């Protein structure tokens, strides 16, 4: 230690207060211990240094921008020959990406494409117009133009990811509606929990936090894979049909595959799903006139929940996307009703030829033919058409 500390009475670092200093160990005394090779010298120095590091990190977390400025100033002092743009360039590139995503991810389809790598880093994304149609209808729900939505689509069309993972994260972040409460049901709590966990993984990712981290954060006391809340009052809960979620009310109630395919011909399973549809679901909304219900599933029986709903009421918008096009069943929906100043916006299945495929980018003709051969005619008609 320097001779200047031989008679120094102050603490080692006056800017922080620790037990070592409070017990009367001045800089002069620490120098004395060091000169005498006393074991107490490195012990006290270690205690002081560790506390200093903790104090520095705490300051950095609470004052991120000032700390960033301090680091840049320190770098400039250590390497004065560096051009300022060499230090700032990487930050500017990141900011440009962030600003571009914030602007372009106002569309759900764009958000799904940009966020895909967070959840599937090794799986290339295959996109088609059918996925655009799903996103457009979910956007209409967010806009309030659709309150009750049914989407029937074959398996393997990103229905769970788009509806249960990307859409809630998009509403909370890019749409700046973190106050919305999402309640997701499935026939199995394992499936709804899987999607809940993936949604939490997405909104906790560095990519997402860099772009929309200032909108909200996740609370610490309720941050589980089954149920997590944010700092703006919103939450997302995963449940099964007849599970814990039946005692809550939400702004968005999502039902993803309410019946297992193997139970499609089970009378008890069909009755349970119908009772859930008629007696439980209508009372699970925060505002019955404004909150939304979204069903997305593959058909498994004539009396499954979709068949049951469509036979009894016509208040639902039904996006029907069969694997092979049937001109007599061409799907036409209203995405936004007409107003005095603007015409209605409608969706029409863009296919024109009988048998034209829904998603040839992922399911080319040979793959569809193989699927047809492996399934019964009844299963094909229900799940694929």
N, C-alpha and C positions, 0 to 999 in steps of 0.2 A: 504494500500500500504506500501511497505517496506521503512524503514528509509533511505536506500541508495538512494532513489529517491527524498529526501527532497531538495537537491540542484542540481539535475540532469537537465542539460540544453538541452540535446538532445531530438529528437523526440521519441515517444513511440516505433517505429520500424523503424530504419534507412534504412531498405532494401526496404521500400515502401514509396511512396509519396502520401499524401492525403491532401485534403483541411484543415482538422482539424489541421494537423501538420504545414502546410504552413502558417496558420494564427497565429502562434506564441505560440501554446499551448504546452509547454514543459512537460516532465514527472514530473518535480517539481510542475508545476501549476496544472496538473491533480491530483497529490497527495493532494495538498492543497484543491482542490474542493471536493475530496472524504472525507477528514478529516472533512470538514465543512458541510458535508451532503448536498452539493449543487446539485440540480437536473441536472445541466449542466454536472456533472461528469459522470453519467451513459449514458447520451445522447452522449457525445463525445466518451466514451469508445465503445458504440454500433456502432457508425459510423466507428471508427477505426477497430473494430473486423470484421464487415461485409466486409469492403474493403480488409482486410487481407484474408478472406475466398475466395473472388472473385479472388484476386491475386494468391492464392494457386491453385485454380482450373484452372485458365488460364495457370499457369506454368505446371500443370499436363497434360493438353491437348497438350501442345507444347513439353513436354519432358516426354513422357509416360515411357520410360525405366528408366531414372534417378529417376523418382518418385517411380517406382516400387522398385528400389534398396533402396531408402530412407525408404519406408514402411517396407521392409524386415529387414533393419538395426534397425529400431525402434522396430519391433517385437522381434528381437533378444535381444535388450537391456531390454525390458520389461519382457521377459521370457527367460532368458539365459539357463534354463535347457532343453528347447526344442531341440530335435535333428534336425539338418538342413534338413534331408530328410523329416521330418514331415511337414515342411513348403513348400518344393518344390514339393512333390509328386503330389498334384492335378494339378499343372501346367504341369508336365511331362505327365500325363495321357491325358490332353487336347491336348498337342502338338502331342502325338502319334496318336490320332484320326485324327487330322488335316493332318498330313503327310500321313497317310494311304488313306484318302479321296482324297488328291491332286494327289496321284499316281494312284489310282484305278478309279477315276472319269474321266480319259482320255477317257473312253468309255461312250457314251451318255446314254446307258441303265443303267449302274451303277449309273450315276449321277441322273437319274430320280428316281431310287429306294432310293438313299440316301437322296434326297431332298424332297421326298414325304411328310415326316412328317411335314415339314415347312408349307405346304399349307393344308394338311389334317391330322391334329394331332389326330383326333378321328376316322378316317376311315382307316381300314386295307387295305393295297395295295394288289391287286390280279394281278398277272403277268402271261403272256403267251408268246408263241413264236411269235404271231402276233405283239406284242409290240416290241419285239426284231427286227422284220423285219422293222417296221417303223423307229426305231432308227438307224438301219444299213443304210437305204437309206438316212436319214438326215445326217448321218456321211459322206456318199459319196458326198453329196452336199457340206459340209464343206471342204472336201478334194479336191474339184474341179473336181471330176470324173463324177458328174452329175450336169448339169446346169439347166435342165428343168425336173421337177418331178411332177407327178400326183399320189396321193394316194386316192383310193376309198375304203372306209371302212364303215361298218354299224355304226349307232350311238351307243354311249356308250363304245367306244374303246379308250378313252383317247386321241383322235386325237387333240383336241384343247390344252390340257395340254402339250402333248409331242411336238407339232409343234410350238405353239405360246407362250408357257411359259418356258418350260424346255430348249428347243433347243437354243433360243437366250441367255438365262442366261449361258448355257454351252459354247457357242461360246465366249462370253465376258470373262468368268472366266477361267475354266479349259483349254480352247484352247488358252487363252491369245490373243484374237482378239477383244478388246474393241472398235476398230475403225470402226467396221462394223455397218452399218445403216440398221435398220429393219423397214419395212413398212407392216402393217397387215391390210387386208381388210376382211369384212364380209358383209352379206346382211343388217345387223343392226349394227350401231355404238355402241349400248349398248353391243353387244356380243364382239366386238373387244376391246372395252374399258374394259370390264370385264377381258379379258385375259391380257391386258396391265397392269392393276392394280395388277393382281396376279404375273406377272413377276417382277414388281417393288417391290412387297412385298417380293418375294423370294430373290432378290439380295440385299435388304436392311436388311435381317434377320441377326441375330447374327451368326447363323450357316454358312451362305454364306460368311459373311465379315471376319470371322476367317480364312477361307480357301483361299479366293481370294480377300480380301480387298485391298491387296497391288497392285493388277493389275490395278484397277481403282476405282473411286468413282463417285457418282452422283452429278451433278452440283446443286447449290442452286437456280439459277435463272430460270432453266427450269426443274422442277421436279413435273410433274402433272400426274394424272392417264391416261390421253389421250396421253400425249407427255412428255417423259423424255430423258435427255441427260446425258452422262457421261463425265468424265474429260479427256478422250482420243479421243474425237471427234465422238464417236458413239452415236446413238439415236434410239429410238423406238417410232413409231407413230401408233395409232389406227385410222382407218377410215372405212367408209362404201363405198359400190360401188357407185361411182359418188360423193363421199364426198371430204373433204379438202385434202386428201392425193394425189389426182390426180395432184397436182402441184409440187410434190417432187420426188426425185430420190433416190433409195436405193440400197444397195448391196444384200439385201434379200427382196423379195416381196412375202408375204405369203397371200394366199386367202383361207379362211376357211369358207366353206358353203356360196357361193356367192348368192344362191337363197333359200328363205324360202320354206319349204316343201309345205305349203299351196298355194304357187305361182308357183308350178311346172308345172301346166297346163295353166298358164297365159302367153299369147303371148307377152304382153308388158314387163313383167318381163324377159322372155327369150331373147327378142330382146335387152333389156338394158344390160343384162349380156354378150350377144354376142358382142355388140358394145364395151363394156368395155374390153373384151378379145382381140378384133382385133385392136382397135384404141387407147385405153388409156394405157393398160398394157405394150406393147412393148417399150414405151417411158419413163417408170418410172424407168429405171435401170441406175445406175452410170456408169457402163461399160457394154454395151450390150453383149460383147463377154465373159465376165467373171462373171458378176453378175447372180444371180439365181432367178428363179421363182418356187414356190412350191404351188401346189393346193392340198388341202385335203378336201374331202367332201363325202357326201352320194349322190348317183345318185337320181335324181327326175324326169328326162325326157330324151328322146332320144336326144333332142336338147339342153340339158343343156350345160354349158361351157365345160365339159369334152367330151361329145359327139361331140360338135362343134369342139373342138381342134383335137380329134382323127380322125375325118373325113377329116381334111384338111392337117395335117402334121404328120410326124413320128419322130420328133426331141425330143419328150418327152419320158422319162422313166415312165412306168405306173405300179405302184404297186397295183394290184387288189386283194382284200381280201374279198371274199364272205363269208357270214355266214355259208353256207353249200357248201362243195366241189363239184365241177363239173369237172370230169377228162378232158373233152374236152376243158375246159377253164383254165387249170392249168397255173398259173402265173409263168413266167420265166423272170428275169431281169438281167442286167449286172450292178454290183456294181462298178467294176473297170475294165477297158478294159485291154487287154493283152499288155504287153511291151516286148521288146527284152529279158529281163531277168526274167520275171515273167508271169505266165498264167493269164488269166482273172478270176475275182472273180464274180460268179453269185449267184443269189438267185432263189431257186425253192421252190414253195409251198410244204411243207413236207408231206402234206396229200396224201393218196393213195386211200381211199375208197370213193365211191360216197355217198354224204350226210354227210361226216365227218365234225364235227363242228370246227369253227374257234377259239373259246375261251371258251372251256368247263369249265375252272376255274371260269368264271363269268356267262356264259350262258350255263348251262347244257341243256340236251335234253328237259326236261319238260318245261323249261323257253322258249326255242326256239319254241316249239309247241304252247305254249300259245300266244306268239307273232304272230305266223303265223295265228292263229284263229282270232286275234283281228285286223288284217290288210287285206286290199283287196289284191287280187293276183297281181294287177299292182303295188301297193305300196311295197309289199314284193319283187317283182322282181327288183324294182328300188333301194330301200333303203338298202335292206339286201343282195342282190345278185349282 
